[in-house]
Amino acid sequence: MNLRLWAALLLPPFAGGINTVVGYMVSNYDCNVHNRHLVLLVNLFCLMLCGISALLVLKLKQRIETEFDDSSKDLRITRLFLRKLSLWFAAGFALLVVAGSFATMLMGACDL
């Protein structure tokens, strides 16, 4: 469970970084061939990573609250906090990816 929580917490910033760095690297190629499909593919991949991150922790709330192997209330509260933070990270970085996708669609291939 801890691995899922930490993976879900760290995956959205990783996806946002990939979207920014690889998106700019690919945009140079897209300018040369006058086609934006590769940038949109990177955006879609990063959006899927954010969605996978949210799915990892979406149904963990009930399992965290009813966990019998750990009697520490502080650990359960920490896990619930990590779950909420992971969902907020997934939503925030998904918004970043969607904003980058809009910029890709509204601008020309060589304007990025």
C-alpha angles and dihedrals in degrees: 000000000000091000091053091049094050093042090052090048096050100037099073096054088047089052091048091051092048090049092053101041101035092038091060092044092051093044090067090057091045090053091055094051095033093232128116099195095104093053090049089049090054089049091050092049092051091047089052090052090054090049092049089050091054092046091053092065104023097098098033096092096084092043092051093048094048098040109139100183092071123051096184112112092195092059091051091050090049091050091050089050091051089049092052093045090050091053091049091048091050092051095044097048091043087056089051091052092047090050089051089050091053090050089051093050097044098046129062121259093258096043096075 
